[in-house]
């Protein structure tokens, strides 16, 4: 019975975002982007916009089927 309940709970669990599978998660990715921006590798005008869009995508669960 417990195994069945566990399977049902896992089936109902929300899908993890790709960022949750990455080491450091979304915050780690953002820190890497900001470090690249500070080092001049990434465009300082675009990075904040991309981070904001990805955070919205992450929050809204747009990756889930």
GIGI-V844173 format. One record per pair of residues at least 4 apart in sequence whose ideal C-beta (glycine too) atoms are under 6 Angstrom apart, sorted by sequence separation. I is the first residue (numbers start at 0). J is the second residue. D is the distance in Angstrom with one decimal. If there is no record, write none. Layout:
# GIGI-V844173
I;J;D / I;J;D
This chain:
# GIGI-V844173
15;19;4.4 / 23;27;1.8 / 45;49;5.9 / 19;24;5.8 / 35;40;4.3 / 36;41;4.6 / 41;46;5.1 / 56;61;4.7 / 18;24;5.6 / 35;41;4.1 / 18;25;4.2 / 36;43;5.2 / 18;28;6.0 / 36;46;4.4 / 32;46;5.4 / 29;50;5.4 / 25;57;5.6 / 18;57;5.8 / 16;57;5.2 / 16;62;5.3 / 14;63;4.3
